[in-house]
Amino acid sequence: MRARRTLTAVAAAVLAAGRVGAQAPRYDLQKDVVLEQRLRRQVPLDVAYLDEGGRDVTLGTYFRGRPVALMLPFYQCAGICTAELNGLVKALRALDLRPGRDFEIVVASINPTEKPQLAAVKKQAYLAELGRPEAGDGWHFLTGPDASIKRLTDAVGYHYVYDPETDQYIHPPGLIIITPHGRISRVFTGVEYSPRALRLSLIEASAGKIGTRTEQVLLACYQFDPSKGRYTLAIGRLLQIGGALTLTILIGYIGVSLARDRRSRARQVSGA
């Protein structure tokens, strides 16, 4: 919550600095610039875009049986967009899951005037920042028309406004994790993403098809806190698991005891 207030304050300050003597904003940053938690909502996979090479693609092009991490900045933004992309790079460096092998990353601009050439420049810059050129096979930078942008942002609950006086898009930062079938699994807000939380969310979205077996078991003991963007121990689940384990052990003990008792009586009868 503190991070969100800080980001809102930064956005408001930047906006105010760019409009000296202008009227107050005609929108509410708390209501009109929001990333919703639309979990399990289906994303339109047929929405049309251009990739960084200028090729016609749909969003579904990148759903190849792996989870997808979706980010919605714009490329000529020097503020929050840069911070959230830098935050993603920082998390990726600490992650042993690999784009293109374990999951896909899709960065889709919300500015309909931006072109593939700019997307290509951004892709090369962030691949160099990450230091893993091979990640380019799984990290995609898209541009598209206003109709495609509106359709995708409306579906995922990504609300932003365009300010004509500064020629900037005022938007919320965040990262959306989507299942291989196109349903929203987790939503991270802010510009910093915990590598551990990102890893667990990708494993969860993949339905256990990536990650270790231990991590898949651990997910049963954790729950995602959207307000903090992290996984925390679920005490209720731990109690359920502990109770089920205790019951299993008790049933097993009773079964073994009854079996021993039957064998003992059988030997006594045989001896008699």
Helices and strands as residue ranges (DSSP letters): H 2-17, H 29-32, E 48-50, E 56-58, G 59-62, E 68-71, H 80-93, E 104-108, H 116-130, G 133-137, E 139-142, H 146-156, E 161-163, E 168-170, E 174-178, E 184-189, H 195-205, H 213-218, G 219-221, E 222-225, E 230-233, H 235-271
